Amino acid sequence: MDEIDEFDEIVGEATDRDPDLAVIEAGSRTLRTQSGPPSGDIPARPEDPEVDAALRAVEADLATRWGETKLEPSVDRIAALMDVLGEPQRAYPSIHITGTNGKTSTARMIEALLGAFELRTGRYTSPHVQSITERISLDGAPISAERFIEAYDEIKPYVEMVDAQQPYRLSFFEVLTGMAYAAFADAPADVAVVEVGMGGSWDATNVIDGDVAVVTPIDLDHTDRLGDTPAAIAEEKAGVIKQDATVILAQQPVDAAQVLLKKAVEVNATVAREGMEFGVVSRQVAVGGQLVTLRGLGGEYEGVFLPLHGAHQAANAAVALAAVEAFFGVGAQRPEPLDIDTVRQAFAAVVSPGRLEVVRRSPTVVLDAAHNPAGARATAAAIGEVFDFSRLIGVVGASDGKDVRGLLEAFEPIFAEIVVTQNSSGRAMDVDALAALAVEVFGDDRVQVEPRLDDALEAAVTLAEEEGEYAGGGVLVTGSVITVGEARLLLGRG
């Protein structure tokens, strides 16, 4: 198969998987890809046409509900759903994760550690990169399309019952949360690892009482709903800290830390802080990731290979380890550390799709879902540490309502040029508005505008190849989880 036919086939398959991806159309015939098997446990569309049709019907039904950015700050509806379902979220202990950045990667690490110690895990994370079924995982893998459909069909009558009793129908996220909690109880899961959707107190996930609460670094994001200072955002996120729980705090801005510690005192929670009770002792870049030594609640864990890049991922690993230690009672109840070989095995198996993920070579194309300034700064630092690019081209498609200027400013030092584009989401920032911001940050001569993502990828690869095959040009696709997910499809990774 020649390169043109290969790319057309990839685009055709992507369009079949999601015909609503308006940017994914046959037509661009020069982008050269290196396709490979799906990676990072991202499921493809079901091969069985009947199952695929049924899954699309569920997705269409869910799409009639409020999206994840339209909120009525209350847990009344999800609590009512849990009540008619028989409180499935009480059937297992849980680890509840909030914060601004790093939640999904931390959740995946916690899941890997718990699974390595032979516990059956349920993981609920959001948003998804490519497939809605990614959000609900059992035993370290997304549930099958068939099980996802069954889970929806099982709770649908109860959802409709609650809809009829509430001022507002259950939202898309609330229904998925109900599905996840019910699926974990049905499995049954030994422990649930749950990432909040947004905030904490009124987030739909907050009908659980987490035995361990985890707060990843807090920064400015969703400021229209959560507040415009770290302290204000921390007030909302502190809602996941429950009576007599253990709280694992990543390094925080001082004002946010004060809020979180005050809430912990109020509910008699035990606190472990990064940089005090646990943290990263050392780290060095290694092939395919990094080698770290972590200090946990029970002692040091040396020689841990983490197949993820960046200081922020090492910090996430320290947080995840402390959370699992706390879950097992290490520190307060048992002084000895967890088995080092099991910890090493767990971390070595961690994947986090769309987080500094290399999806092709010559030139190297990296995907990263950074969508706010703090995430972009962490990504930029990791790029400089891990990759020796002589010239890096950015492909950026952002969402409305974000601090896009701050994101662009964080990437400006590492991008030689930027190609601005637009993903297929209704929340996507208009490409012309994005271009205007990019010109202010980068200057007109460093900005190229390509409204279609496939054209943007092609343009970026062409610019990177101008360095020559062995000169070290590269491409970073970023700005939104949706942009990264669609790029993965176009590059043959879905």
Secondary structure in CASP SS format (residue, H / E / C, confidence):
PFRMAT SS
TARGET T0000
AUTHOR 0000-0000-0000
METHOD secondary structure of the structure
MODEL  1
M C 1.00
D C 1.00
E H 1.00
I H 1.00
D H 1.00
E H 1.00
F H 1.00
D H 1.00
E H 1.00
I H 1.00
V H 1.00
G H 1.00
E H 1.00
A H 1.00
T H 1.00
D H 1.00
R H 1.00
D C 1.00
P C 1.00
D C 1.00
L C 1.00
A C 1.00
V C 1.00
I C 1.00
E C 1.00
A C 1.00
G C 1.00
S C 1.00
R C 1.00
T C 1.00
L C 1.00
R C 1.00
T C 1.00
Q C 1.00
S C 1.00
G C 1.00
P C 1.00
P C 1.00
S C 1.00
G C 1.00
D C 1.00
I C 1.00
P C 1.00
A C 1.00
R C 1.00
P C 1.00
E C 1.00
D C 1.00
P H 1.00
E H 1.00
V H 1.00
D H 1.00
A H 1.00
A H 1.00
L H 1.00
R H 1.00
A H 1.00
V H 1.00
E H 1.00
A H 1.00
D H 1.00
L H 1.00
A H 1.00
T C 1.00
R C 1.00
W C 1.00
G C 1.00
E C 1.00
T C 1.00
K C 1.00
L C 1.00
E C 1.00
P C 1.00
S C 1.00
V C 1.00
D H 1.00
R H 1.00
I H 1.00
A H 1.00
A H 1.00
L H 1.00
M H 1.00
D H 1.00
V H 1.00
L H 1.00
G C 1.00
E C 1.00
P H 1.00
Q H 1.00
R H 1.00
A C 1.00
Y C 1.00
P C 1.00
S E 1.00
I E 1.00
H E 1.00
I E 1.00
T E 1.00
G C 1.00
T C 1.00
N C 1.00
G C 1.00
K H 1.00
T H 1.00
S H 1.00
T H 1.00
A H 1.00
R H 1.00
M H 1.00
I H 1.00
E H 1.00
A H 1.00
L H 1.00
L H 1.00
G H 1.00
A H 1.00
F C 1.00
E C 1.00
L C 1.00
R C 1.00
T E 1.00
G E 1.00
R E 1.00
Y E 1.00
T C 1.00
S C 1.00
P C 1.00
H C 1.00
V C 1.00
Q C 1.00
S C 1.00
I H 1.00
T H 1.00
E H 1.00
R H 1.00
I E 1.00
S E 1.00
L E 1.00
D C 1.00
G C 1.00
A E 1.00
P E 1.00
I C 1.00
S C 1.00
A H 1.00
E H 1.00
R H 1.00
F H 1.00
I H 1.00
E H 1.00
A H 1.00
Y H 1.00
D H 1.00
E H 1.00
I H 1.00
K H 1.00
P H 1.00
Y H 1.00
V H 1.00
E H 1.00
M H 1.00
V H 1.00
D H 1.00
A H 1.00
Q H 1.00
Q C 1.00
P C 1.00
Y C 1.00
R C 1.00
L C 1.00
S C 1.00
F H 1.00
F H 1.00
E H 1.00
V H 1.00
L H 1.00
T H 1.00
G H 1.00
M H 1.00
A H 1.00
Y H 1.00
A H 1.00
A H 1.00
F H 1.00
A H 1.00
D H 1.00
A C 1.00
P C 1.00
A C 1.00
D C 1.00
V E 1.00
A E 1.00
V E 1.00
V E 1.00
E E 1.00
V C 1.00
G C 1.00
M C 1.00
G C 1.00
G C 1.00
S C 1.00
W C 1.00
D C 1.00
A H 1.00
T H 1.00
N H 1.00
V H 1.00
I C 1.00
D C 1.00
G C 1.00
D C 1.00
V E 1.00
A E 1.00
V E 1.00
V E 1.00
T C 1.00
P C 1.00
I C 1.00
D C 1.00
L C 1.00
D C 1.00
H C 1.00
T H 1.00
D H 1.00
R H 1.00
L H 1.00
G C 1.00
D C 1.00
T C 1.00
P H 1.00
A H 1.00
A H 1.00
I H 1.00
A H 1.00
E H 1.00
E H 1.00
K H 1.00
A H 1.00
G H 1.00
V H 1.00
I C 1.00
K C 1.00
Q C 1.00
D C 1.00
A C 1.00
T E 1.00
V E 1.00
I E 1.00
L E 1.00
A C 1.00
Q C 1.00
Q C 1.00
P C 1.00
V H 1.00
D H 1.00
A H 1.00
A H 1.00
Q H 1.00
V H 1.00
L H 1.00
L H 1.00
K H 1.00
K H 1.00
A H 1.00
V H 1.00
E H 1.00
V C 1.00
N C 1.00
A C 1.00
T E 1.00
V E 1.00
A E 1.00
R E 1.00
E E 1.00
G C 1.00
M C 1.00
E C 1.00
F E 1.00
G E 1.00
V E 1.00
V E 1.00
S E 1.00
R E 1.00
Q E 1.00
V E 1.00
A E 1.00
V C 1.00
G C 1.00
G E 1.00
Q E 1.00
L E 1.00
V E 1.00
T E 1.00
L E 1.00
R E 1.00
G E 1.00
L C 1.00
G C 1.00
G E 1.00
E E 1.00
Y E 1.00
E E 1.00
G E 1.00
V E 1.00
F E 1.00
L E 1.00
P C 1.00
L C 1.00
H C 1.00
G C 1.00
A H 1.00
H H 1.00
Q H 1.00
A H 1.00
A H 1.00
N H 1.00
A H 1.00
A H 1.00
V H 1.00
A H 1.00
L H 1.00
A H 1.00
A H 1.00
V H 1.00
E H 1.00
A H 1.00
F H 1.00
F C 1.00
G C 1.00
V E 1.00
G C 1.00
A C 1.00
Q C 1.00
R E 1.00
P C 1.00
E C 1.00
P C 1.00
L C 1.00
D C 1.00
I H 1.00
D H 1.00
T H 1.00
V H 1.00
R H 1.00
Q H 1.00
A H 1.00
F H 1.00
A H 1.00
A C 1.00
V C 1.00
V C 1.00
S C 1.00
P C 1.00
G C 1.00
R C 1.00
L C 1.00
E E 1.00
V E 1.00
V E 1.00
R E 1.00
R C 1.00
S C 1.00
P C 1.00
T E 1.00
V E 1.00
V E 1.00
L E 1.00
D C 1.00
A C 1.00
A C 1.00
H C 1.00
N C 1.00
P H 1.00
A H 1.00
G H 1.00
A H 1.00
R H 1.00
A H 1.00
T H 1.00
A H 1.00
A H 1.00
A H 1.00
I H 1.00
G H 1.00
E H 1.00
V H 1.00
F C 1.00
D C 1.00
F C 1.00
S C 1.00
R E 1.00
L E 1.00
I E 1.00
G E 1.00
V E 1.00
V E 1.00
G C 1.00
A C 1.00
S E 1.00
D C 1.00
G C 1.00
K C 1.00
D C 1.00
V H 1.00
R H 1.00
G H 1.00
L H 1.00
L H 1.00
E H 1.00
A H 1.00
F H 1.00
E C 1.00
P C 1.00
I C 1.00
F C 1.00
A C 1.00
E E 1.00
I E 1.00
V E 1.00
V E 1.00
T C 1.00
Q C 1.00
N C 1.00
S C 1.00
S C 1.00
G C 1.00
R C 1.00
A E 1.00
M C 1.00
D C 1.00
V H 1.00
D H 1.00
A H 1.00
L H 1.00
A H 1.00
A H 1.00
L H 1.00
A H 1.00
V H 1.00
E H 1.00
V H 1.00
F H 1.00
G C 1.00
D H 1.00
D H 1.00
R H 1.00
V E 1.00
Q E 1.00
V E 1.00
E C 1.00
P C 1.00
R C 1.00
L H 1.00
D H 1.00
D H 1.00
A H 1.00
L H 1.00
E H 1.00
A H 1.00
A H 1.00
V H 1.00
T H 1.00
L H 1.00
A H 1.00
E H 1.00
E C 1.00
E C 1.00
G C 1.00
E C 1.00
Y C 1.00
A C 1.00
G C 1.00
G E 1.00
G E 1.00
V E 1.00
L E 1.00
V E 1.00
T E 1.00
G C 1.00
S C 1.00
V H 1.00
I H 1.00
T H 1.00
V H 1.00
G H 1.00
E H 1.00
A H 1.00
R H 1.00
L H 1.00
L H 1.00
L C 1.00
G C 1.00
R C 1.00
G C 1.00
END
